[in-house]
């Protein structure tokens, strides 16, 4: 794909948007849903200034709202394309003192860091699971080269310990590490603190992990490396493996692999835990988005075999017993919580609704009462992962903002949407219309300038 870089001033008339800037390709509409509509890639890198704000952006939001996702080239084979593959493209919107100063999207260099983007240790990094190294990015999202501190591969979802400032990650590398994963801890300064190998009976796809006061949690689930898929040249060589025994492991944070408490589960696959913690009785509670199956019939993406729902798993460590309960059977994905409560008891979580390859609403889950409230984006509008940003000085758990990108199917453009997490019925606190679109992609974060600011 030939990449074009353009500079726009927001608010200008754009009567003929080139493919990728605002239009969506339908050339593969009959063959691969993960290349249609707002799943489809862009073919331009844009810089947009002079952005308008509808409503009032909270002045305390000083930083960048970042997202990362795959952006394959025009020559991709739709029959073999998997949504999880392709060059990464990072999108960023810089907010400062109530203004939206710029939007940028840039291809990520290096070895395929296409899944998430974080700020840590003063750095901005695009990251991916398996063999790809994190890619350091400038404040304005230009690639600066691989971050080699981690070693062999990394994770799509390192977990931040809010008390120590350390990042914890379960790292796998299907091409090189066929019988184990690596548990790594990265200090608040971005340097490697701890590393140990975790032997496994195969090579599962481990997208995420969880952290509690005493445990690092390993999800050893039956989506595993398929040598047949490797031989056939599949872009993502993982398949549903009905013979692989699903289990969850509790690794003592100060212990070794031989001390892992493994507990059996019913067959399932999960990408994203909402949170995990230990209750007053020493049980480990895991709230997680669960699929019945993954990559059995649909080998192009996650949604064809079953829809995601929100479950709770409660583990009694001393007897390895797990209770599995459905919290909310409606389709939903990409859960987020108050970042200071990662690994701790909490009440509220936030997900984006999933319906027929779209994301039409945000659910606010009350995990204590089992009830949920929702905000629907409106007809022809589709959202993305809701990122919770606490209000400065607030004490209430849900006192904060939800940030997400919303895609307008008719205009084929996107907007930043800011909601009041305490009162979704209030509607948008503010929105920032963009003359371009942000594909659904995967994950992102609010990175305040206090974590990784301009240099």
Buried (B, 14 or more C-beta within 10 A) or exposed (E): BEBEEEEBEBEEEEEEBEBBBBEBBEEBBEEBBBBBBBBBBBBBBBBBBEBEBBEEBBEBBBBBBBBBBBBBEEEBEBEBBBBBBBBBBBBBBBBBEBBBEBBBBBBBBBBBBBBBBBBBBEBBBBBBBBBBBBBBBEBBBBBBEBBEBBEBBBBBBBBBBBEEEBBBBBBBBBEEBEEBBBBBBBBBEBEEBEBBEBEBEBBBBBBBBBBBEBBBBBBBBBBBBBEEBEEEEBBBBBBBBEEBBBBBBBBEBEBEBEEBBEBEBEBBBBBBBBBBBBEEEEBBBBBBBBBBBBBBEBBBBBBBBBBBBBBBBBBBBEEBEBEBEEBBEBBBBBBBBBBEBBBBBBBBBBBBBBEEBBBBBBBBBEBEEEEBEBBEBEEEBBBBBBBBBBBEEEEEBBBBBBBBBBBBBEBBBBBBBBBBBBEBEEEBBBBBBBBBBBBBBBBBBBBBBEBBBEE
